[in-house]
């Protein structure tokens, strides 16, 4: 292996080579001891854990990111307040969520309950997606939609979208394959047949089939109906009980439209928040375009009942605030070395890197960037003790290194 020419081509200095082969001698080293490799303090740099270089290739595009979001169901737990809407969707003073998921109520008298938050989310630039748990009672046969009611059901959905001012995409079934639920069931074939017949009449583009467990067999069966596939804007599903995985070349973007990490642990529990960070990373690495949490306001979610942004919320902000809809995920080592997870995104000449350090020690992470010139970054860091702490970082020759604090998430936004 021709090591030296390779490193030279990447613009990695001799100092970085020393750092990459150094061992961790002080797991508890102060993060202030080293900033980036331009400091020239080789002795200090050797005192923190060192990882292999993460190569960011802006010339290699992957999926287009559609956003990060959460759910609001006012008929179940009450609507978000004006303050909570700002904290959820603002990119300057809030989490910066760019997707709002809502429920299509079974009764038209409940439609108005959705509108205030929908309008507010749109005002912040968020997209609204809506999901059906149950059709109106008269259209149901037990837990199933009557085939004779398909036209009426489509009219119900169309009436909803008109009442709330339209939505970006609509799912006719929530987890139709979760037969232990109390909501509407259906086979993949039944969902596909409905969409094929009435998908154009529901008042909004269709997102489907939204299965529990992101069940690929269910998804593939649904997509095997060519007419339903042609009427489907994107594939949606939930990852309960499933590690995010690449669905392969299915011809549609994939949105993860519902999950939470643990409903019995506070959103301010840092270990739980780090699990959420890793889960979002895994969804992006799997090639998916969106990540949507369950309730926006809940003690285990991104905003608690006291209207405070939780640690889960700040973790989501590391993605949602800075990786906006339309940004493209670009090639970057997903796991450059043990305990460090990275993803990178591009919007024109702007580069965003999100780095998660699950290690219990400060970890020095080298990076190189190809395909676009970057001279400096704005850096944002969240730990158990800080939220989106900001600083600046200058680099040269598109190569740099940073200390990732122990158990932390860092977002770098090029200037």
N, C-alpha and C positions, 0 to 999 in steps of 0.2 A: 504494500500500500504506500503511495507517494504522499506522505503526510504533509510535508512542508509546502509544496506547490498548491495543494488543496487549501490549506489554511491561508496562504498568500492570496489566492484568488478570492477568498471570502472576505479579505480585508481584516483578518484577525491578527492582532499584534502578538509579538513574542510573549508579552506579559499574559495575554489571554491563554496562550498555550500552557504557561506555567500554572495559571489558575485552574485550567481544565483537568490537570493531572494532580492537583493538590488534594489532600484529604481534609476532612472536617476535623479540626483540632479543638475548636471551642464551639460546641453546639449552641451555647447561649450567647454568642457574640452580639454586641450592641449593633443594631442596624445602622447607627450613625457612623460606625467605623469605616464604612465603605459606601460610596454612592454609585459610581460607575467606573469602568475600567480606565477612563481618562484621568482618574485621580492619581494614577501611578503609584499608589500605595500597595505594593505587592505583598508586604508583610501583613497589612490589615486584611487584604482580600483573602489571604490564605486562612484566615481565622473563621470563615463561614463556609457552609457547605457549598460545593461547586458542582455545576451540572454541565452536561454536554450542550453545545451551542444549539439553540432553536433557530432554524432557518425559516425566514418568512419570505415567500415567493409571491410577490404581487402580480406576476405574470400568469400564475396558475389559478384560474377562477373556479370556484366550486358552486355551492347553491347561493341563490339570492335570498337574503334574509328578509322576512316579512314582518318580524317584530316579536315583542315580548308583552305578555298581558296577564289579565286576571278576570275573575268572574264576579258579577253582581247579580243577586236575585232578591229584589226588594219584596216580593210576595212571600219569601221565606224568612229572611232575617232583617228586613228593613232596608231602605235605600241608603246609599252613601250621602253624607252631608256635603255641602259645598267645599268645606275645608278638606274633607277626605278625597274628593274628586281632584282637587288641585294637587294634593300630595301623591295621588296615584299617577296622574297623567302629565304633570308639569315636568319639563326637562331642565328647568332652572332651580325650582324649589321642591321638587318631588322625585318620585321614582323614575318617571319618564315612560310609563307603560304606553305602548303604541297599539295595543289590542284590548278591546273590552268585549268579553263574552257575556251574553245575557240569555235568559230563558224565554222561550215563546210560551206564554201562559195558555192553559187550556180554555180559559174563559175570556172572551173579548172585553168584558168589563174590567179586566186586569191589565189590559194593554198599556193604559196611560201611566201605570206605575213605573214602566221602564223608561219613559221618554226623557225625564230630567237628566239622568245620568248619561243616557245615550247622547243627548245634545251637548252635554258638558265634555264628554270624551271626544266627540267630533271637533269641538271647539279647540281642543288641545292637539288636534291632528291625528287622533287615534281612529283605527278602523273598528267597526262593530260587527261581531259575528253572533248569530243567534242559534240556539239549539232547542229542539222539542223534547220534553220528557214524556208528555202524554197529549194525545189528541183530545178534543172535546168528548165527554163521556158518551154521547149518543153515537159517536163514530167508532166506538171501541167494542170489541167482543172479548171480554175478559182483559188480558194483557196485550191483545193484538188489535191492530187497525183493520177494520172491515174492508175487504176489497171493494165492496159496493160504496164505500165512503171516500175513495181516493180523490175524486173530483172535489168533494166538499172539503176534504182536508187541505188540498192545494189552495182552495179559496180562503180557508182559514189562515193559512200562512201568508197569502197575498194581502189579506186584510190587516194582518199584524204589521207587515213591513210598511204598508201605507200609513198606518196609525202612528208608528214611531218615526217616520221619516226616512225609511229605507235602511237596509243593512248591507254590509259588504258581502257577506255570504251566510247561508242558512243550512242547518243540518236538520233533516226531517226526523231523525232518531238519535237519541243519546244512548250509547252503549247497547245497541239492540241485541247483542250476543250475551249480555249479562243476565242470564235467566233467573238469578237469585234476587233480582231487583224488583221493585214495585212499579217500575215504569215500563213503557211500551216495548215489547219484544218484536223481533223480526229476524228472519234469515237473511243472509247476504243477497240471495236471489230475490227475495221479496223487496228489500230496499232498492236494489238495482231496477227491478221491474217498475216500482213506483216512480223512480227518478226518470227512467226512460219514457214513461207515459206522461208524467206531469211535471218534470223538472223545469220546464220552461214556463210553467204557470204559477210558480210559488212566490213571485214578487222579488226574488233575489237569486243570484247565482248559488249553486248547490255546493256545499262541502260535505263529503261523505267518505266512508260509511260510519265514521266515529266509533269504532269498536273498543270495548274494554280489552286491555292487555295488548293493544296495538297488534291485534291478531292478523298476521299476514295472509293466512289462508282465507279468512273472511274478506280481507281487502282484495286479494287476487280474484276471488270468486265474484265480488262486486264489479271489479274492473273488467272481468271477462265479458260483461254485457257492453258491447261497443257503443250502443246508444246512450246508456247511462254514463259511461266514461266521457263521452263527448259533451255531456251536459254537466259535468263535474268540474268545478273551478280548481279544486285541490283536494287531496286526500287528507283526512283528519282521523285522529285516534288518540287513545289515552294509554299511558304506560304503567298503570297499576300492575304490580307484579312482574314487570318486564324491564330488563335493561335495554336502553335505547340501542337500536341496531339499524343498519342500512337496509332498506327495503328493496334495493336493487333498481334496475331501470324500469320503473313502472309508468313512466310517461307523465307523471304529475308531481308537483311539489308536495311535501309532507308537512303538515302542521300538527304539533302535539298540543291538543286543545284542552286538556285537563289533567292535573296531577297535584299532589302535595306530598311532602316528604314524611310528615308525622303529625297527626291531628291531636296528639296528646302532649306535645312538647311546645313550649312557648316559641314564638317567632324570634325572641331575643336570645334563645339558647344558641351559643356560637357554634357548637359542634353540628347542630341541626342546620344552621344557616350555611355552614361549609358543605354539608351534604347537598343542599339546594344548589350551591354554586357548581359543584361537581356534576350534578344532574343536568343543569343547563349546558355545561360544557359537553357532556356526553351526547345530548340531543343535537347540538351544533356539529359535533364530530361525526355523528351518524348521517349527516347530510340533510337534516331536517331544517325547515325554513322558519319555524315559529315555536315558541314555548309559552304556554298559558297556564298559570297557576290556578288553583281552585279559588276559594273566596278571596277577594281583595282585602276585605276587612274581617279579620278573625284573629283570635289571639295567637294562632299558630301560623298566620299568614304575613303578608308584607306590611299591613297596617293593622294595629290592634284596636280594641274597642274604645280606647282612650284617644284615638286619632293620631297616635304616634307611629312613625315609620319604624319598623322593627329591623333587626339584623337581617332577616330574610329579605325585607324590602331593600335594604342597602345593597345586599348582594345582587338582587335583581337589577338595581340601578346601574351596577357596573356594566351590564349588558345593555339594558333598555335605554339609558340616557345617551349612550355614545355609539351604539350600533343601531342605527335607525333603519326603518323600512327602505329597501332599495340598496342598502349596502351589500356587498358581495363577500362571502367568506372566501378567503384565499388560502393557499397551501401554507401550513405551519405545523411543525412537529406537535402532535397532540399530547405526547407524554415524553418530553425530551430526556428525562431521567426520573428516577424514583421520586414520587411525591409531588412532582411539578407538572401542571397541565396547562397547555396554552392553545389559544385559537387566535386567528387574525382575520381582519376584515378590511375592505377597501371601498372608498367612495371617491372616484376620480384620483387625485393625488393624495388624498387623506388616508392614513393607515391607523387602524385601531387594533391594539393587542390586549387580550385579556389573559392574565397569568394567575393561576391558583396554586398556592403553595400549601400542601397538606402536611408538610413536615413540621415537627415540633421544634425545629431550629431555623434560624435565618439561613436562607439559601441564595447563593450568588448564581444568577442565571445569565449567561451570555446569549446575545442575539445577533444575527446578521439579516439584512434586508436586501432583497434583489427586486429589480423591476420598477422602482420608484426611489427618488432621492429624499431622504429625511434628515433634517438638521437638528430638530429638537422635538420633544414630546411634552405635553402636559400629563402629569402623573397623578392618579387618584388611588388611594390605598384604604382598604377597610380591614380592620382587625377586631379582635374581641373588645379593644379599648378605644377604637377610633372609627369614624365613618367618613368615607370619601375624603380623607385628608389629602390636600393637594400640594403639589410642588412642581418644579420644572426640571427638565433633563435635557442637556445638550449632548449631541453625539457627533462623531466624525466618521467619514468613510463608510457610512451605513452599517457600522458595527458598534456594539455597545454591550454593556452588562449592567445589571442592577441587582441590588439586594432585595430579595423578597422576604418580608418579615415572616416570622414563624406563624403558621396557620393564618393565612391572609389571602385576599384577592386584590389584584392590582390591575388597573386599566391604564394603558398608555394611548394618548390621542396625539397624533402628529400635528404640528403647527404649520 
